[in-house]
């Protein structure tokens, strides 16, 4: 039996982050709009050629994006808030303004970006569309049609990929000043999809992949079943087009029974994270519908066990002998995987290379599975090699460290508890730190300038000696601390100039990690991260930040400088994690390593220590039935990492770019002394959580968005700070940005932080009056 091989999407950035360079060049004025378009067109062609070279039956198109695919969908449907319509006649500049804001004083434009949130439980961020009461929709962009025509002209069998109408509205929010829920606008949106799909049919498309990832969530069946029936009944009117209804990141669960009856022509199943759906799917999905089997993990980098996945595929094919065809695919888009293993040859050891599979290699794995169904002997050598690699990883002595496992098993309740309750610690810390009312701070990183990146590159190439590089870092650190002191900030940071990334840096100092050369994945916009790979048991062989923290504190004799660490859950979430033991166990091992560092920082005289956990909400399971177990161990590992210090040591943590209402009780349970939390891009939704749940410890809701180059005015931040004071006692309120400043430039950072300090100073005067 011959089956179709395909993927749900491919990484956008390119093998050497070509798209990042194009987009950032356009922002800086070094690349014209035409050059951006031409360079992107070539990149798409290269990606399709790569996929086709492995024999994929069909390549996805429309998965490419300058910034974000949700932003693309909103822009195409004319969901462009009024404040952006003045920009560039709602063209490319307006699109980027929605993603990153735009401030151009010479032409009188100053608009913040849309809100940004995590894409389900990944480290990818999407822009949240805003739907107003009087929202109108129109086909504003035919990007996916144009890209389909590109692929067709190049001779590829292509399948357009479109974010579905229900998910687009479900992932949107009600615009400020409006009251209707986005999903109530479905009837108005659907004609735009009908028009778009009509154009795709006219262009020759046979199938459209309609992504509806909200199907992996707990849904109100009465509301969403009706919405899906309404949407797909109307879309079925487009003649000559077949729809692959696609969801991913988990099981469909209860949603499967009614999703299977929708008027679509195929249903994709994530059989990596949603394998529990398979038996029900074989029973419920009608035989005239295609089953797309997502058997290759799009979110992790381990080689698939092809024999195991082939058995599952054989089961599906056997059950559907007289039914519609079966497809084999990735579990989700390969957007979440690095581009290719080829640059890692010579960088990683042969054994580790044999364990890994990036996007290019995953395409090959899919084609091997498809070929094996038709003729196993034709790929016998590839299957044998895969089995040897899988066995090598299972049996490697590098994986397990008995001492690490024994230490974790020996922990008792005292390992998770501070010496005293928060109110006792707060009194001691106030006496020790002597901070003013409304203390000001930043989240950690300062701009990674071209000079910083150049020095790091020279050091790695051997052009700078270790002594020369450390001297350079000391100079940058001292300058950063002196500027913060002069600007009037109260709790300082060293700037993190020695760190490429807040997770990669720690992984480089821990046992159980390996690092890639070009294992980049997109985080948001043009921002890429290079996650470390956790292959074995984790331990800390030496102190990681103590020397830098001591030097930084010596540069500031009168103000505390924070020790800056990344928390165990975030290190876990932002790494490619081993899949041969529970994630909770790996997180516990990381927590012990961070605990040792926290204790050493305190012993070195560091009085304020921040353990960042921006990913704790990101890791929350998609289904509420799974919340309790996750929140229990994620809180436990944070407390394990932070409770080994004395009462006078102030523990901070940081969260960003997620909805926190669902985990606010868990945030309180972390027992941190101070939390800083993203707030400015979320329309102060944090205030609702504070009103419902209360918060007794100290807190610094972000006063401005750092993902945009625009500089917030004193008046803008003062209004936000005044709103916060209605919910947070003055003695517990801090002033700070939303997040770290690594991606920003020094001029905007200095102006923004100067304005922030002015807000805090004015608030102190007003409070004292």
N, C-alpha and C positions, 0 to 999 in steps of 0.2 A: 504494500500500500504506500503510495506517495503522499506525503503531507507537506504543508506549507511551512517554511521556516522564516521567521521574522523577529523583529524586536519592537518594543514600544517607543523607543526614542534613543538618541545617541548623545554623548557629551558635546556641548556646543563650543567650548573654548578652543579646541584644537590641540594638536600634539605638543605645541610649545606655547600655549595660551595666546594664539594669534588674535582671537576675538577680543581679549582683554586689551591688547595693545592697540587694536583698531579703535575700539570704543573710547578708551582713555585719550587716544590721540585726537579723536573727534571732539571730546570735551575740552581739550586744551587748545584747540584751534590748529593743531598740526596736521590733522587729517580732514579732508573735505567730506561733505555728505556723499558725494559721488564715489570717492575713494573708499569710504566706509561700506557703501553698498556693493562695490565691485569686489572688495576684499572678502566680504561676507559671502558673496555668491561663489567665489572660488573655494572658500572653506566648506560650504555646503557640498559643492561638487566633489571635493576631496573625500568628504565623509561618506557620500553615497558610493563612490568608487571603492573605498575600503570595504564597506559592507558587502557590496556586490562581489568583490574579489573572493570572498569566502563562500559564495554560493547562496546567500540569502535569497529566498524566492521573491521577497517584496521589501522595499526600504520605506521607513516612515519619512514623511515630509511635513513641515510645519512645526516640528519639534525644536527648530532653531529659534533663537530669540536674542535680540540685542541686550535685553535686560532681564525679563521675566515673562514666562508664558502666561501667567494669570493677567499681568498687565497687558500683554498682547491681546488676550481675549476681550478684556474690557475695552481696550482702545478700538478694536475691530468693531465692537458692538455700539460704539458711540457713547460709552459710559465715561465721559470726560467731564469732570466737575468744572463749573463755570470759571473758577480761578485760573484754570490752565488754558482755556479757550482763547485767551488774549495772547498766548505765546505762539508765535510762528504759524498763525492760522491753524492751530491744532495739528501741526505737523510733527516732524521728528524731534524738534526741540521741546515741544509740549509733551511728547511721549517721555523723554528723558526727565523733564521737570516733574512729571508724575512719579517717576522712580526715585529721583534724588534731590528734588527741589531746584529752584532757580532764583538767584539773586543777582540782578543787574541794575544797579542804581542809576546808570546813565540813561536807561530807557524806562525807569520806574517800575520794574518788575521785581517782586519779592514774594515768592510762593514756596511754602514748605512742600515736602513730598507727601504722598499717600502714606498711611500707616503700613508698617511692615510686620509680618508675622511668620512664624515657622510653618513650613509646609508639612502638615501632619506631624509625624514624629521623626522628621529628618532634620539635618542641619542646613537645609536649603531654606531661604526666606522668600516669601512672595509678597507682592504689593496688594493691599486690600482695597478692592474697588469700593467706591462710595455711590450709593443709589439714593437719589432724592425723591421726595413725594411726587414732584412734577417731571420725573425722569422720562425722557424720550430716547428711543433707540434708533439707530440707523447703521447701515453697513459702511463704516468709516474707513475700513482698511480691508483690502483683499490679499493680504500677505500670504495666507495659506494657499490661495488659488495660484498666485504668482509663483510660489515655490513648487507647487505641484507641476505647473507648466515647465519650469526649469528642469525638473527631474525627468519629465516625460520627453523633453527635447533631447536630453542626454541619453535616452534609451532605457531608462530604468523603469521597472514595474514598481509603482509607488502607491502608498496609502496615506492620504492626508490625516493628520492628527489634530483634533480640535477639542478644547476643553468644553464639556457639555453644558447646556444651558442651566440645568438644575444645580450642578456644582458651582458654576460661575456665580449664580445668585446666592447660593448657600455660603460661599466663601466671602461674599461681600458684606458690607455693613451699611446701616442706615446713615445717610449723610446728616451732618450736624444741622439741627433745625427742622429735620423731617421726622416722621413718625411711622410710616409704613415699613413693614419688613421687606427686605429685598425680594424674597420669594413671591411676594404678592404681585410683583411686576412680571411674572413669567409670561403671561399672555401677551404683554407688550414686546417682550424680547424675542419670542419665537419667530415672528415674521423675518427678523434679521437672519436667524439661522436657516430658515427656509430659503431665503434669497442666497445666502452664502453657499448652502449645499446645492442649490440649483446651478450656481456657477461652476461648482466642482463637477457636477454631473455633466454639464455642457462641455467642460474641458476634457472629459474622458475618464474621470475617476470612477472606479467600480465599487471600492470600499472606502468608507471613512471610519477611522478610529475615533470614537466619541468617548473621551475620558470623563468618567463620573466617579471620581475617587471618594465622594461622600458616602458611597455605598458600603465602604468599609467601616463606617461609624454606626453608633447607636442612633437610629432614626425614629422619629414619630411616624409610624407606618401610615396612620390616617392622613397625615399631611404629605409625606413624601411619596407614598404610593400614588396618590392622586396627581401630584406634580409630575412624576415620571410618566404616568399614563397620558396625561395631557400633552406633555412635551413630545413623546415619541409617537403618539398618534398623529400629531400635526406634522412631525418630520417625515413620517411614512408617506406623506403625500408627494414628496419629491421622487419622481419616477426615475428608474434606472440606477439607483444608488443603494448600496447595502451598508448597514451600520454594524460595527463591532463595538458593543457596549463594554467599556473597559473600566475596571476598578483594580486597585492594588494597595499594597502596604498591610494587608490583613485579610481576614475572612469576611465573606459577605454575611454569613450567619443567617439570622432571621430574615434579612433582606432578600436572600436568594429566592425564596418561594415565590415572591411576586415579581422580582426582577426577571426571572426566567420566563415569565409570561408576556413581557413587553414586546411590542412589534418591532423587534430588531432581528438581525440575521446571524448574529454571533455574540458570544459572551466570553470575555477573558477572565480567567481565574488565576489569582496569585497562589500558586501551589508551593511556594516556599514558606511564606508567613501565614498562608490561609489553607494549608493542606487538609485541614479538618473538613473543608467544604466538599472534598472530591466525591465521596460516595453519594451525598445528597444531590450534588450537581449532576452526576450521571443519571440519577433517577428523575430529577425535576426539569432539566433543560431539554426541551423538545428535540426530537431527532432531526428536525429540519433546520436546526440552528448549529452553526459552527461552534466548537469548543476550542478556545485558544488557551493552551496549557502553558502557564508561566512557570517553567521548571528551572530556569537559570537565574540565580539570585542577582538582581540588579543593584543591590545595596551593600553587598560585602565583597571581598576580594579573594575569597578562597576558591580554589578549584572545586567545581562541582564533582560529586561522586556520580559519574556518568552511568555506571551500572545501576545504581539505585534509582536515578531519575529515568533511565531507560525502562526500568520495570514499571514505574508509574505511567509513563507514556504508553507502554504496551497495554497496560490495563485499560487506559482510556480508549485506545484504538480498538481493542477487542470488544469493548462494550458498545462501540459505535460503528460496528462493521457495516450496517446498512443505513447509516445515518449520514448527515452532512459531514464534510471533511473535518479533520482535526488539524489544528495548527500547533506548532511548538514555538515558544517565545521566551523572552525575559520576563521575570516576575513583575517588573515595573520598568520604567525608563532607565537606561544606562547612564542618565544624567548624573547619578549618584556614585558612579565608578570613575576611576582615573582612565585616561584615554587608552594607553597601551603599555605592555610590559617591555617592549623593545628597548626603551632607554635605560631600563634597569639591568640589562645584561652587562656584566662587568662591574656593576655597582652593588648588587645583592649577590650573596653566595648562591651556588647552584641549587643547594637543597631548598633554600627559601623560595627561589624562583619557581621551583617545581610545585610549590604549594599554592601559588597565586594565579589569579585570573582577573585581568582588567577588562575594559569594555571590548577592545579588539579581540581578546581571547575568549570572551563570553559569546561573541558572535560566532566564533569557530565552534565552541561547545554546542551551540544551538544547531548548527548545520551538521555536526557529528550525530546528534540525536536523531535529526530528521533522516539522515542517510542510513542510520542503523535500523530504523523501522523498515525501510525498503530492502536493505541488504546489509546485514550485520558484518559480513565478511569484508565488505568494501571499506570499513573503518575499523577493522579488527586491531590494527597496529595502534591507532589513536586511542582506542578503548583500553588496550593493554598498558600503554604508557600512562594514561590517566589513572588506572587502578594502582600502578606502582607509585605514583606521586601521592595519592590519597593514603596508601599504606605507609609511605615514608613519614608523612606528618603524624599519623597515629602512633608510630613506634619511636619517634625521635626522642632521644634523651634530653634534648634542649627544652622540652616543653614543661616538665614537672620539676619543682624545687620543694622537696619534702619539708624543709625548715619553714618555708613560707606558709605552707598549708597547715603545719602544726601550730604556728603562732596564731593564725586566724581561728583555728578550732579551739584554742585555749582561752579566748576572750571571755570575760564575764560582764555583768551589768555595769560595774564601775567604769569600764572602758568607754561607756557611752554617756557619761554624766559629768557636768562641770562641778567644781568644788562647792558652789553656792548658787542660790536662785538669782535671777536677773536683777532684781531690785537691790540685792546686796552688792552684786558686782558693779552695778551702775554707780552706786555711791562711792565705791573704792576707785573706780576709773575716773570719775569726775575729780576726785581729790588728787589723783596721780597725774592726769593729763592736763587739767586746768584749761579746757577748751572754752571758747566763748559760746554764747547762745547762737543758734543757727550756724554751727560749724560748717566750713566749706572744705570740699575735697574734690578729687577727680577719681575716676574708676581705676586707673592704673597706667595705661600706655600713653605716650606722647608721640608726636609725629615721627614716623620712620622716614626720614628725609633721604634724598638721593645720596648724600654723603654717608649716611649710616649704612645704606644698602651697599654702597661701593666699598666701604671699609670691610664689611662682612665678606663680600665676594673676594676681595683681595686676600683676606686672611685665609679663606678656604682654599684659595689657589696657591698659597704659600708666598704671595707677594708682600704680605705683612707678617712679621713674626708675632708670636703670641704676646710677647711683652709690648710690642707696638700697638697691637689691637686692644689690649686691656687698657693701655694708656689713653687711647682714643675714646674708649667707652667711659673711662673715668672723667674725661673732660666733658663729654656730652651729658653725663649724669650730673656733674657739678653745675653746669650751666642751666640744666633743667630745674634743679632744686633751687638755685639762686633766683631764677625767674619766678617760680611759684611763690617763694618767700616775699619777693618784692611786690608781687601782684596782690598779696594779702590772703592767700589761701592758708588754711589752718592746719590741715593734715596733708602732708606732702607725699609724693610718690617719686620713685627714682627714674621713671620713664620707660623702662624695659627695653632699652636700646640693644641689649644683648640677645633679645628673643626674636626669632622669626615669627613665632606663633605661640599662643598661650598654652597649647597642648603639646605641640612638637617639642618645644624647649624642655618640658619636663620628661617627656618620653626619652629624649636623648640622654637623660641622666639616670634612667631607671632600667633595671634588668627586665627582660621579657618583651622588649620592643625592638622593632627594626624600622628603618626609614627608607623611603623611596627617594629617587632623584627627581622624578617628574610626576609623582602621583597626585596631581592637582585635581581638585573637584570644585565646582562652583558653589559658593555660599550665598551670595546675593550680588546682583548687578555684575560688575566686573571683578568683584572680590573673589579670589580663589584661596583655598586652604589645601594643605598637604598633610592629610591625617596620618599619624603614625600607625603602625601595624602591631597590635598586641598578639603575639604568637604563643606566649608561655606565661608561667607564673611570674608575678611582678614583685620586685623588691627594690630598695634604695641602697646602693652600695656606698654612697657618700653624700654629704650635704650638697644641696643644689643651688641655693640662693643666699646662703648665710654671709659669704664674703662680700657680695654686692650690697646686701642690706646693711651690713656694718659700715661699709664705706659711705653709702648714701646717708645714713644717720649721722656720720661724722661731718657731713657737709651742712648739717642743719642742727646746730647745738641747742636751739630754742624751740623747735617745733618737731613733733613726731613725724617720722617717715614710715609709711606702711611697708611691711613685708608683704610681697605679692605672690600668691600661690593660686593654682587652679585646682578646683575641687575634684574629688574622685568620680562623681557622676559625670561631670563635663569631660574629664579626660576619657572616660569610657565612651560617652556618646559621640565625641568628636574624633574617635579613633576607629580604625577597622578592627573589630574585636574578634578574638578567637571564639569559635562556635562549638567547642568541645566540652564546655562546662557552663553552668549558669552564669549569666551576666552579673548577678548579685555577688557571686564568689570572686569574680575578677575585680569588681568594684571594691570589695572588702580588702583585697590585697593592695590596691592602689591607695585606699584610705590609710592603711598602716604606714605606707611610705610617706604620705603627706603628714601624718601625725608626727612621725619622727622629725620631719622638717620644721613643723610648727614648734615643737619642743626645743629644737636647736636654735630657732630664731629668737624665742623668748630668752633662752640662756645667753644669747649674744646681745641682749639689751633692747630688742625690738618690742615696743610697747603696744603697737597696733598691727594686727596681722589680718590680711584679707584673703579669704579662701573663696574664690569665685565659683558660682554654680549657675551660670546662665542657661545651662542645658537641662536643668532638673525638670522643668515643665515639658521640654521637648521629648524626654524619655517616657512621659506618661503614656500608657497603652491607649490604643484607640477605643477600646471597649471598656465601659465602666466596671464590668465584672472583674476586670484585671487591675483596677486602680489600687485597691487596698494593699495587695502584696507588693506592688512596685513602690508605693509611697512608704511602706514600712522599711524596706531595705535601703531605699535612697536616703531617707532621713537618718537611718542608723549609720550609714557609711559617712555621712557628713559629720555627725556627732563623734564618730570614732576618730575622724581626722582632726577635730578641733577641741576636744574636751580635755586634753592633757596639760592645759596651761593653768596658771594661777588666776585668781579673781581680778587682779589689776590689769591683766592683759586683755585688751579689747579685740574681740573677734568680729570682723566684718565679713559679709558675703554680698554677692551681686547677682541680679537676675535681669534678663532683658528679652524683649520681643516675643512675648507669648501672652495668652490669657491666663491670669493668675487666680481667678476666682475659684477654679476647681481644685487648686492645690494650696489655697491660703492657709488652711488649717495645718497642712504639712510644713509650710514655711514657718509658721509660728513654732512648730515642734523642733525645728532645727536648733533653737535656743542660741542664735547668734545675738551679739550685743547690738550690732548695727547692720541693717540691710540697705543697700542702694539698689534701686529698681527702675527699670525703664518706664517712662510715664508720658513723655511729651508727645509721642506719635500715637498714643492710644486714647486721645481725647479725655484724659484724666479718668479712664475707666477704673484705675486703681482705687480711686476714691470710693467707688461703689463697693469694692471688696473691703476696704477699711470700715465702711459704714456697717456692712453686714457682719464682718468677723471681728473687727477691732484689732488693735495691735499695740502691745504694751511696751515693746522695746523701741530702740531708736531706728529711724528710717529716713532715707534720702531719696525721695522720688525724683527722677530726672527732670531738670528744668529745660533742657534743649536737646534736640536731635543731632547726634554726631555723624549720622550717615549722610548728611547733606552738607554741602560746602557753605550754605548760607549762614550768616552771623545773626543770632537772635538779638533783638533790642532789649535794653533794660526794662522797658515797659512791658514787653511780651512776657519775659520771665517773671517780672514782678506780679503780673496778673495771675500767672500759674502758681506762684509761691503763696499768694494771698488765698487762693482757693484751697491749697493744701492745709493752711493754718486753721481752717474751719473744722478739719477732721483729725489733725495731729497736734498734740500738745507742743507748745513752743520748745520746751526743754528736750523734746525727743526728735525734733525736725532738723535735718541736714540739708545743705544746698550743694548740688552736684550735677554734672551732665548725665545724660542717659547711659553712656557707655564709654569705652576707652577711645582714645584720640589718635590711635596709630595711623589711620587712613587719611587724616586731615593734614592741612598745611599749617605751618607755624603762624602766619599772619592771622588767619581766621581763628585759630585756637587762642591766641593772645587776646584778640578783641572779644571773643565770646566769654572767656573766663574772666576778663576784666569786668565785663557787664554782669556776670554772675556774682562776683564778689560785691559789686555795687548793690545788687539786690539784697544780699545778706546783710550788709552794713546798714542799709536803709531800714530793713526789717528790725534790726536790733534797736535802732533809734526809735522807731515807731512803737516797739514793744515797751521800751523804757519810759516813754512819754506818759 
